[in-house]
Amino acid sequence: LTHTAGFEESARGNFGFDPKGPPPLGEVLKAQKPARIFAPGTTPAYSNHATAIAGYIVARVSGMSFDDYVDRNIFGRLGMTKSSFRQPLPGHLQPIMSRGYKLGSGEPVPFEMIAVGPAGSLSATGTDMAKFMLAHLNQGGTLLRPETARQMHETKLTIIPAVNRMALGFYEQNVNGHSVIGHGGDTMLFHSYLWLFPTDGVGVFISMNSSGKDGATGAIRNAILADFADRYFPAADTDGRVDAKTAAEHARMMVGTYNNSRRMETNFLKVMELAGGQVKVTLNEKGGIVFGMIPGLGGQERKWVEIAPFVWRDEDSKQRLAAKVVDGKVVAFSLDMISPFMVFEPVPASRSSAWLTPALLLSLAALAGTALAWPIAAIVRRRYGATSALSGKALRVHRLTRGFAAFAVAVIVGWAVLIGAMMSDYSLLGGQLDWALTLLQTLSLVGFVGLVGVAGWNGWIVWKAKRGWLARIWSVVLVLAGLVLLWVGYAFHLIGFNLVY
């Protein structure tokens, strides 16, 4: 419930549109077992799998299905007659169910099915959610004993003390000096958030049925919480300041490449880190930190001002950013809006996109140029009746190297097409493309290992024959390009036979 079970992110089968609904929860959890990449209790990393396990524990202990348990012990007690975790949605609720849209201007999409149901399959009206909020605001109401409600609301796990923490199921979202807890959730189509001000007896709930553009739903929710608190619970700014010299030094310490703790780590989707999955902290012209992953409501760059040692606040919002420093090095940082369930940690140099992404692009360019030069040179020779300067083994290795260069580029293109298709339609993450995944994993092993082998062989022949400097230099470039692809294939799991992701 604190999202510190340590699991990597899991995507396979989470979303779909099968009208029959997902398989039984127990089958889903046993078939899809993500790796544990953090020691339990140490690192916030939001996990739908962990929440689904909690729901499965409820089912096992109670002897009832999760849906039956919730119907009887939550919805029944609170009179939430228009709410359900069931998939597909019960017939009497289907006529009042909102349609979901990828864009508000687009066509409606069929009802979403969530394989890990306890983590996100609730359909409910705003009125029913109000009944749920009122129970929590009334010390548990008819839902929980007061001491249980207090434990759920007040037990908070502190990882980075200066920013919001995780309670039991709820996130701390304090604002303007007022205690606030809440929980948000996003499917492909729906984006919701619930906030409770326990000491003030107030709750706010919002749900949007369109993803919007450029992550707009997240910025809208954060702005609503901040503006609501400013309107009804205003507070004067009491922030301190760090002197300019110290602030500049701390900003420089923050510069680097970071990984999100909620990430794929042991499967092929890790390679998305090289296409923007890793994030960078840089400096602006004034020496302040720049962290562009979570922009302001209008998409603008946030203006972070250090208000205490290693604690910054955005000048235009209530958001704080704080870092954890050990032995003079930043080991983690996060922002108020995500700190209860997600932190950023420095990326090991060997897997940093800061150098690997440009190295990969240059390698692909070199290999693609090598592959294209082969037929072009053949056409030119035929046009002018010339013959190749190479013969025998040298010619065979030359051609083999060009062939593997083209093969390796084609494999990378295949990966890009496969992952692009999966990310544009999450329903394709259910195993339908396992054949393509297995094929690409096999081709990666053959292509990347083979490329290094033949490029090395080609380089040995070129240097032994004391050919021109251009040929020698290019032979080294091909070996380096092959090594980069082989490292990417190994480190980011393009080579392997793992269908759990």
Number of C-alpha atoms within 10 A of each C-alpha: 16 24 27 22 22 23 28 24 22 22 18 20 22 23 23 21 16 15 13 9 16 21 13 12 20 15 11 19 18 8 11 17 14 23 17 14 18 16 11 13 13 14 24 28 27 25 25 20 27 22 21 22 19 15 21 21 14 16 19 13 8 11 11 13 16 21 17 16 17 21 20 11 12 16 20 14 14 19 13 19 14 17 22 21 21 20 21 19 20 12 7 9 14 11 8 10 14 14 15 22 20 17 14 14 9 10 11 16 13 14 19 23 25 25 26 26 26 23 20 19 19 15 16 17 16 14 14 17 21 15 16 21 23 19 17 23 19 15 18 19 18 14 19 16 12 15 11 13 19 14 13 18 23 16 14 18 20 16 21 20 12 21 25 29 26 28 23 17 15 24 26 28 24 22 21 16 11 16 15 24 24 21 15 16 12 15 19 18 20 19 19 17 18 21 22 25 21 19 10 12 12 13 20 17 19 15 17 19 20 22 21 17 10 10 13 16 21 20 17 16 21 17 16 13 21 18 15 12 19 15 10 8 14 15 13 8 8 8 11 11 14 17 12 12 8 13 23 17 12 23 22 16 16 26 17 16 19 24 19 20 23 21 22 24 23 19 22 25 20 18 22 16 20 20 10 12 17 22 23 19 18 17 15 12 7 7 15 21 25 19 20 15 13 15 16 21 19 9 13 10 15 20 19 21 21 27 18 16 16 21 22 26 21 17 12 11 16 19 19 22 24 23 25 18 15 9 6 9 13 18 17 22 24 24 23 22 23 20 28 30 22 24 24 23 21 21 18 11 11 10 17 19 24 17 12 18 18 12 16 20 14 15 23 24 14 19 26 18 14 19 21 14 13 16 12 11 12 13 12 12 13 11 9 8 8 10 11 9 7 11 11 7 11 16 14 12 19 21 16 17 29 24 18 25 30 21 22 28 21 17 20 19 12 17 21 14 11 16 18 12 15 16 12 9 13 18 21 19 20 17 15 11 14 14 10 14 21 17 14 22 21 16 20 26 18 15 27 27 20 20 29 23 17 23 27 20 17 26 24 15 18 21 16 10 11 11 11 10 11 8 14 19 13 15 23 18 18 26 21 18 26 29 21 22 27 23 20 20 21 16 18 22 20 29 25 17 15 15 14 16 23
